[in-house]
C-alpha cells in the first residue's frame, strides 16, 4: 500500500526505497534527512575534520559533494571540504567528466585537486589497455585508483575521504564476494568506514541510499553531472552482477537492502586465518603481501609482462620469485649512507640529477644534458652527506617510490608536475 506524507502538495513520485508517494519537497527532505541520520548514527565525522570528496563528475559523486556541503552548513558539522579527482587517462571519457568536476568546483565553491595516473605511475589507462587488453583492465584501474586517491589525499593533508558508493554498489560487492567464495571480504565491503591501521579512513554516507533515488535527486535538483559510462567497463564482472541485482529489484524492491543486511550478518568461522595487514617492502603502502599489488602490476607493465599481477596471490608470488623482484628502500630518509635527509627520494645521486626542481636544499647543480659535462658539476649535499653519482651515458631521472605514504607531504612541497615528467616510478 502506497503511503502519503501529510502535506497539501500533489505527489509526483513513488519513492523506490519505501513506496511513499511524495512531492518534490518531501522527497528532498526525506532523502537529506536519511543521509544525515546515517552520518550521525555512525559518527562518520568530527568537528574540524578536513574531508576530501572523491569526485568523478558522475551522479553519485556530484550529489555527494552537493549533499556534503548542504548538510555541513545546515547541521554545523564543522568540516573543511575539498574535491579530489583522479585522471585515469581515458580519452573520450575521463577528460570530459573532469570538465564537469571543474564546473562543480565553481558551483559548490569547494576547491578541487586532480591527480593523474600518468604523473603518479607513468602510464595512462589507455596505454595499459593497449598492453593488457579489455579483460583485466578494471583490475589495474581499481588497484591504481585506490592508491591514487590515498596519495592525493595525503598530499592534501585530509583526515578522511568520502566516496559516493551507494546501496546498489555495496549489494553488488557483497554478491560478487559470495559468488567468488570470498566470504572473508564481506566484513570490509559492508563496513561504512574502512581503513586499516595507518591508512586514511574512507566513509560511505550513501551506504543505505538507493541508486535510483540518487538519480532522481540529481534530476529534480537539476545538478550538473556526467552520465556516460566508462568505455572500458562493459566487460567487467561487476556488470553481470549488477544486471542480476536489477532483476531481483524488479521482483522485490527491498532486495538491495536485504543483501546488504545479509552481508553484515554473515560472520567468519573461528579459526579462519584473516590476512594480516602490513606494509609493502617496496613502497610502504598498506598491503597483506611483501610487495603490494600495485608494485607488482607496475613492474609487469614496465618489464613487458602486463599480466604479472593478475590472478591469485600464491600464483603471483611465484611469478615474482621467478623474476627476482627485490624490495627497494622506500623511506628515503636515512641517518647515514648516501641518502638525502631533505627528500622523499631514494639515493641522493638519483634525487634530482639532471632535473631543475625548485626549493631543493640539496646543491646538485647539474648543467645541460650531457653526463660528461655534468659529472663534475654536482656539489656536496647541504647536509654534508656523500653524493653518489651514476656515471652512465645519460642523465639519471629522479627515482620516486610508487606511493611513499610516509613522505608524501615532503614530496608534495618539493615537486611539480614538470619535475615528474621524466621520473621513473618503481
KOLMARMI-214741 format. One line per field, with one value per residue (C-alpha): x, y, z; residue number from 1. Coordinates in Angstrom, 1 decimal, decimal comma, padded with zeros to 4 digits. Example, Ala and Ser with C-alpha at 12.3 -4.5 7.8 and 13.67 -1.06 7.14 Angstrom:
% residues 2
c1 [012,3; 013,7];
c2 [-004,5; -001,1];
c3 [007,8; 007,1];
num [1; 2];
% end
This chain:
% residues 426
c1 [000,0; 001,3; 001,8; 001,4; 003,1; 000,9; 001,4; -001,0; 001,1; 000,5; 002,6; 004,9; 006,7; 006,7; 009,8; 011,7; 013,1; 009,9; 007,0; 005,9; 004,1; 005,9; 006,0; 009,4; 010,0; 009,0; 011,4; 014,2; 013,7; 013,4; 016,5; 018,6; 017,4; 018,2; 021,8; 022,1; 020,9; 023,5; 026,3; 025,2; 024,4; 027,7; 029,8; 031,4; 033,0; 034,3; 034,2; 037,2; 037,8; 039,4; 037,4; 038,1; 035,1; 036,2; 034,8; 034,5; 031,7; 029,2; 025,8; 026,9; 029,9; 028,1; 025,2; 027,6; 029,5; 026,2; 024,8; 028,1; 028,1; 024,4; 024,4; 027,7; 026,1; 022,6; 023,7; 027,0; 029,3; 032,3; 034,0; 036,5; 035,7; 037,8; 037,1; 039,6; 039,7; 041,8; 042,5; 043,0; 043,8; 040,8; 040,3; 036,7; 035,5; 037,6; 038,7; 035,0; 033,9; 036,7; 035,2; 032,0; 034,0; 035,7; 032,2; 031,2; 034,1; 032,7; 029,1; 029,7; 032,7; 034,8; 038,5; 039,5; 042,7; 043,3; 046,0; 046,7; 047,9; 050,4; 052,1; 051,8; 052,6; 053,9; 051,0; 047,5; 044,6; 044,5; 048,2; 047,5; 044,5; 046,7; 049,1; 046,7; 043,5; 040,0; 039,6; 041,6; 041,8; 039,3; 041,7; 044,5; 042,3; 040,8; 044,2; 045,8; 042,8; 042,5; 046,1; 046,0; 043,1; 045,2; 048,3; 046,2; 044,6; 047,9; 049,3; 046,3; 046,6; 043,0; 041,7; 039,1; 037,9; 034,2; 033,1; 029,8; 029,4; 025,6; 023,5; 023,4; 027,2; 027,6; 025,0; 026,9; 030,1; 028,5; 027,1; 030,4; 032,3; 029,7; 029,8; 033,6; 033,6; 035,5; 033,4; 036,4; 035,9; 032,3; 033,1; 035,2; 032,9; 029,9; 031,6; 030,5; 034,0; 037,1; 040,8; 043,4; 045,8; 047,9; 045,6; 043,2; 039,6; 037,1; 033,4; 030,3; 027,4; 025,3; 025,6; 021,9; 020,9; 019,4; 021,0; 017,6; 016,9; 020,3; 019,4; 016,0; 017,6; 020,1; 017,5; 014,9; 017,6; 019,0; 022,5; 025,4; 026,7; 028,3; 026,3; 028,4; 029,6; 033,3; 034,2; 036,2; 033,7; 031,1; 033,3; 033,7; 032,4; 030,5; 028,3; 026,8; 026,2; 024,6; 022,2; 021,2; 020,5; 018,4; 016,3; 015,9; 014,9; 012,1; 010,6; 011,4; 012,4; 013,9; 016,4; 019,2; 018,9; 018,3; 021,6; 023,5; 021,9; 022,8; 026,4; 026,6; 025,1; 027,4; 030,4; 033,7; 034,2; 036,6; 040,0; 039,8; 043,0; 042,4; 045,1; 047,4; 047,9; 051,4; 053,3; 054,8; 058,6; 058,9; 056,7; 055,5; 051,8; 049,4; 049,5; 049,0; 051,8; 055,6; 055,1; 051,8; 049,5; 050,2; 054,0; 053,7; 051,4; 053,6; 056,7; 054,9; 053,9; 057,5; 059,0; 056,6; 054,8; 051,4; 049,6; 052,2; 049,9; 046,7; 045,5; 045,6; 048,2; 050,0; 050,5; 051,5; 054,1; 055,6; 055,9; 057,5; 060,1; 060,8; 061,6; 063,6; 061,9; 063,7; 062,3; 063,8; 064,4; 061,2; 061,5; 064,3; 065,4; 068,5; 070,7; 073,8; 074,8; 074,1; 070,6; 069,4; 067,5; 065,6; 063,9; 061,4; 063,6; 065,9; 069,6; 071,0; 072,6; 069,1; 067,1; 067,5; 070,4; 069,5; 066,4; 065,8; 063,3; 063,0; 063,0; 065,6; 068,2; 070,4; 073,0; 073,3; 073,8; 073,7; 074,3; 072,8; 072,1; 075,5; 076,7; 080,3; 079,6; 077,5; 079,6; 081,9; 079,2; 077,4; 078,1; 078,1; 074,8; 073,8; 073,7; 077,3; 076,5; 078,4; 076,9; 077,0; 076,5; 075,6; 078,1; 076,0; 076,0; 072,7; 071,3; 069,6; 066,0; 064,8; 063,6; 060,5; 058,8; 055,4; 053,4; 055,6; 052,8; 055,1; 056,9; 054,2; 053,8; 057,5; 057,3; 054,3; 056,1; 059,2; 057,8; 055,7; 054,2; 057,0; 059,5; 057,9; 057,8; 061,0; 060,6; 061,0; 058,4; 059,3];
c2 [000,0; 003,4; 005,8; 009,5; 012,2; 014,8; 017,8; 019,6; 019,3; 016,8; 013,7; 013,5; 010,2; 006,9; 006,6; 003,4; 002,6; 002,9; 003,1; 006,5; 008,9; 012,2; 015,7; 017,2; 019,0; 016,0; 013,8; 016,2; 016,4; 012,6; 012,0; 014,5; 013,5; 009,9; 010,7; 013,0; 010,2; 007,8; 010,3; 011,0; 007,4; 006,1; 009,0; 009,5; 012,9; 015,0; 018,8; 020,3; 017,3; 018,1; 015,8; 015,0; 014,2; 011,7; 013,4; 011,8; 014,0; 011,2; 011,3; 009,7; 012,0; 015,1; 014,5; 013,6; 016,9; 018,8; 016,9; 017,2; 021,0; 021,2; 019,1; 020,6; 024,1; 023,0; 020,9; 022,6; 019,6; 021,9; 020,2; 021,6; 020,2; 019,6; 017,8; 015,1; 013,7; 011,1; 011,3; 007,8; 008,9; 007,5; 009,6; 010,5; 009,7; 011,0; 014,1; 015,0; 014,1; 016,2; 019,2; 018,5; 018,3; 021,7; 023,2; 021,6; 023,3; 026,7; 025,8; 024,5; 026,7; 023,7; 023,6; 020,9; 018,9; 016,5; 013,7; 011,7; 008,1; 009,5; 011,6; 009,0; 005,8; 006,8; 005,1; 006,1; 003,6; 003,9; 002,8; 000,0; -001,3; -001,5; -003,7; -006,0; -005,9; -005,3; -008,5; -007,4; -003,6; -003,0; -004,9; -002,5; 000,6; -000,4; -001,0; 002,1; 004,3; 003,3; 004,2; 007,3; 008,6; 007,9; 009,6; 012,6; 012,7; 012,5; 015,4; 017,5; 016,5; 015,5; 013,5; 011,4; 010,5; 010,3; 008,2; 008,0; 004,3; 003,7; 000,8; -000,8; -000,7; -002,4; -005,0; -005,8; -006,2; -008,5; -010,7; -010,7; -011,8; -014,6; -015,8; -015,9; -017,7; -014,8; -014,6; -013,0; -009,8; -009,3; -007,5; -005,0; -004,4; -003,8; -001,5; 002,1; 003,3; 001,4; 001,9; -000,4; 000,9; 003,6; 004,2; 007,1; 006,3; 006,1; 006,9; 006,0; 008,3; 006,7; 003,2; 002,8; 005,2; 003,6; 004,5; 005,3; 007,9; 009,5; 009,8; 011,3; 013,8; 014,9; 015,2; 017,1; 019,4; 019,9; 019,2; 019,2; 015,7; 013,4; 010,4; 008,5; 005,0; 004,2; 002,9; 000,0; -001,2; -003,2; -006,3; -006,0; -008,9; -006,4; -005,5; -009,1; -008,9; -005,5; -006,9; -009,8; -007,3; -005,1; -008,1; -009,0; -005,4; -005,6; -008,5; -007,4; -003,7; -004,4; -006,9; -004,3; -003,5; -007,2; -008,2; -005,5; -006,7; -010,3; -009,3; -007,5; -010,5; -013,2; -013,9; -015,7; -019,1; -019,2; -020,5; -019,0; -017,0; -013,5; -011,7; -009,7; -006,1; -004,9; -002,6; -003,1; -003,5; -001,6; 001,4; 001,3; 001,2; -000,9; -004,5; -008,0; -009,2; -008,4; -006,5; -004,8; -005,4; -002,0; -002,5; -006,0; -004,7; -001,7; -004,0; -006,2; -003,2; -001,8; -005,2; -006,1; -008,6; -006,9; -009,9; -010,4; -009,2; -010,9; -013,9; -015,4; -014,2; -017,6; -017,7; -014,0; -014,7; -017,5; -015,2; -012,5; -015,0; -016,1; -012,6; -012,0; -008,6; -007,3; -004,8; -001,3; 001,2; 003,2; 005,6; 007,7; 009,1; 007,5; 008,6; 007,5; 006,5; 008,1; 009,4; 013,0; 014,0; 016,7; 014,4; 011,6; 010,0; 007,0; 007,8; 011,3; 010,5; 009,9; 012,5; 015,1; 014,6; 016,2; 018,0; 021,5; 021,1; 024,2; 024,5; 021,7; 022,2; 019,6; 021,5; 019,3; 021,9; 019,7; 021,6; 021,0; 017,4; 015,7; 013,4; 014,2; 017,9; 017,1; 014,6; 017,2; 019,8; 018,1; 019,9; 018,3; 017,8; 020,5; 018,0; 017,0; 013,5; 012,0; 012,2; 009,0; 009,7; 007,1; 007,5; 006,3; 007,8; 009,6; 011,6; 009,6; 010,7; 011,0; 007,8; 008,2; 005,4; 004,4; 005,6; 006,5; 007,4; 008,4; 011,1; 012,3; 015,6; 016,3; 015,2; 017,4; 020,5; 019,9; 018,6; 020,0; 018,1; 019,3; 017,8; 014,4; 014,2; 012,1; 010,3; 006,5; 005,2; 001,9];
c3 [000,0; -001,0; 001,9; 001,5; 003,6; 005,3; 003,0; 000,7; -002,4; -005,2; -005,1; -008,2; -007,5; -005,8; -003,8; -004,9; -001,4; 000,7; -001,7; -000,4; -002,7; -002,3; -003,7; -004,7; -001,4; 000,7; -001,3; -000,9; 002,9; 003,3; 001,2; 003,0; 006,5; 005,9; 004,9; 007,9; 010,1; 008,6; 009,2; 012,8; 013,9; 012,6; 013,8; 010,4; 011,2; 014,0; 014,1; 012,4; 010,1; 006,7; 004,3; 000,7; -001,5; -004,2; -007,3; -010,7; -012,2; -012,2; -010,5; -007,2; -006,5; -007,8; -005,4; -002,6; -003,0; -003,0; 000,0; 002,0; 001,5; 002,3; 005,5; 006,7; 006,6; 007,8; 010,7; 011,5; 011,1; 011,2; 008,2; 005,8; 002,3; -000,8; -004,1; -005,0; -008,6; -010,3; -014,0; -015,2; -018,7; -020,6; -023,7; -024,5; -021,0; -018,1; -019,8; -020,4; -016,9; -015,3; -017,1; -015,1; -011,9; -012,7; -013,1; -009,7; -008,1; -009,1; -008,4; -004,9; -004,1; -003,0; -004,0; -006,5; -006,8; -009,7; -009,7; -012,9; -013,4; -015,9; -013,3; -010,5; -012,3; -015,8; -017,5; -018,6; -018,7; -022,5; -022,6; -020,0; -022,0; -025,1; -023,2; -021,2; -023,4; -022,0; -020,0; -016,9; -017,3; -014,5; -012,1; -012,9; -012,7; -009,4; -007,7; -009,1; -008,5; -004,8; -004,2; -006,3; -004,1; -001,0; -002,5; -003,4; 000,0; 001,8; -000,3; 000,6; 004,3; 004,7; 007,7; 005,8; 002,3; 001,5; -001,6; -003,4; -003,0; -002,8; -001,6; -005,1; -005,2; -001,8; -002,6; -005,8; -003,9; -001,4; -004,1; -006,0; -003,0; -002,3; -005,9; -005,8; -002,4; -000,8; 002,4; 004,3; 002,4; 003,4; 006,7; 004,8; 001,9; 004,2; 006,6; 006,4; 007,3; 006,0; 006,5; 008,0; 010,6; 009,0; 006,1; 005,7; 006,7; 003,9; 004,6; 002,6; 003,6; 000,8; 002,1; 002,5; -000,3; -003,5; -006,8; -008,3; -005,6; -006,2; -009,9; -009,0; -006,6; -009,2; -011,9; -009,9; -008,4; -011,9; -010,7; -013,3; -013,7; -016,3; -017,2; -019,8; -018,7; -018,8; -022,2; -020,7; -018,1; -020,1; -019,9; -016,1; -014,0; -011,8; -014,7; -014,8; -011,0; -011,4; -014,0; -011,6; -008,8; -011,0; -012,0; -008,3; -007,5; -010,1; -008,2; -004,7; -004,2; -000,8; -002,3; -002,3; 001,4; 002,2; 000,5; 002,5; 005,8; 004,9; 004,2; 007,6; 009,4; 008,0; 010,2; 009,8; 011,4; 014,3; 013,2; 009,8; 009,3; 008,0; 006,0; 008,2; 007,1; 006,9; 004,5; 001,1; 001,3; -001,9; -001,5; 002,2; 001,2; 003,2; 002,0; 003,2; 000,9; 001,0; -002,3; -002,9; -005,9; -007,5; -007,4; -008,9; -011,7; -012,4; -012,5; -015,0; -017,2; -017,2; -018,0; -020,8; -018,6; -018,2; -016,7; -014,0; -011,2; -012,4; -010,5; -007,1; -004,6; -004,5; -008,2; -008,4; -005,6; -007,7; -010,7; -008,6; -007,2; -010,8; -011,8; -008,6; -008,0; -005,0; -002,5; -002,6; 000,1; 000,4; 003,2; 001,5; 004,9; 006,4; 009,2; 007,3; 003,9; 000,5; 001,3; 001,3; 004,5; 002,7; 000,1; -000,2; -002,9; -002,9; -003,1; -003,3; -006,6; -008,1; -006,2; -008,9; -011,2; -014,5; -013,2; -012,2; -009,3; -007,3; -003,5; -003,1; -000,4; -002,0; -004,0; -007,1; -009,9; -012,9; -016,1; -019,6; -020,8; -021,1; -018,4; -019,3; -018,6; -015,5; -013,7; -012,1; -011,6; -008,7; -005,4; -002,0; -000,4; 002,1; 004,9; 004,1; 003,0; 000,2; -003,3; -005,3; -009,0; -011,5; -014,4; -017,2; -020,7; -020,0; -017,2; -014,5; -014,0; -010,4; -008,8; -006,7; -004,7; -006,2; -003,3; -000,3; 002,0; 004,9; 002,9; 000,5; 002,4; 001,9; -001,8; -002,5; -001,3; -003,5; -006,8; -009,5; -012,5; -014,7; -012,3; -012,7; -016,5; -016,7; -013,4; -013,2; -010,8; -009,0];
num [1; 2; 3; 4; 5; 6; 7; 8; 9; 10; 11; 12; 13; 14; 15; 16; 17; 18; 19; 20; 21; 22; 23; 24; 25; 26; 27; 28; 29; 30; 31; 32; 33; 34; 35; 36; 37; 38; 39; 40; 41; 42; 43; 44; 45; 46; 47; 48; 49; 50; 51; 52; 53; 54; 55; 56; 57; 58; 59; 60; 61; 62; 63; 64; 65; 66; 67; 68; 69; 70; 71; 72; 73; 74; 75; 76; 77; 78; 79; 80; 81; 82; 83; 84; 85; 86; 87; 88; 89; 90; 91; 92; 93; 94; 95; 96; 97; 98; 99; 100; 101; 102; 103; 104; 105; 106; 107; 108; 109; 110; 111; 112; 113; 114; 115; 116; 117; 118; 119; 120; 121; 122; 123; 124; 125; 126; 127; 128; 129; 130; 131; 132; 133; 134; 135; 136; 137; 138; 139; 140; 141; 142; 143; 144; 145; 146; 147; 148; 149; 150; 151; 152; 153; 154; 155; 156; 157; 158; 159; 160; 161; 162; 163; 164; 165; 166; 167; 168; 169; 170; 171; 172; 173; 174; 175; 176; 177; 178; 179; 180; 181; 182; 183; 184; 185; 186; 187; 188; 189; 190; 191; 192; 193; 194; 195; 196; 197; 198; 199; 200; 201; 202; 203; 204; 205; 206; 207; 208; 209; 210; 211; 212; 213; 214; 215; 216; 217; 218; 219; 220; 221; 222; 223; 224; 225; 226; 227; 228; 229; 230; 231; 232; 233; 234; 235; 236; 237; 238; 239; 240; 241; 242; 243; 244; 245; 246; 247; 248; 249; 250; 251; 252; 253; 254; 255; 256; 257; 258; 259; 260; 261; 262; 263; 264; 265; 266; 267; 268; 269; 270; 271; 272; 273; 274; 275; 276; 277; 278; 279; 280; 281; 282; 283; 284; 285; 286; 287; 288; 289; 290; 291; 292; 293; 294; 295; 296; 297; 298; 299; 300; 301; 302; 303; 304; 305; 306; 307; 308; 309; 310; 311; 312; 313; 314; 315; 316; 317; 318; 319; 320; 321; 322; 323; 324; 325; 326; 327; 328; 329; 330; 331; 332; 333; 334; 335; 336; 337; 338; 339; 340; 341; 342; 343; 344; 345; 346; 347; 348; 349; 350; 351; 352; 353; 354; 355; 356; 357; 358; 359; 360; 361; 362; 363; 364; 365; 366; 367; 368; 369; 370; 371; 372; 373; 374; 375; 376; 377; 378; 379; 380; 381; 382; 383; 384; 385; 386; 387; 388; 389; 390; 391; 392; 393; 394; 395; 396; 397; 398; 399; 400; 401; 402; 403; 404; 405; 406; 407; 408; 409; 410; 411; 412; 413; 414; 415; 416; 417; 418; 419; 420; 421; 422; 423; 424; 425; 426];
% end
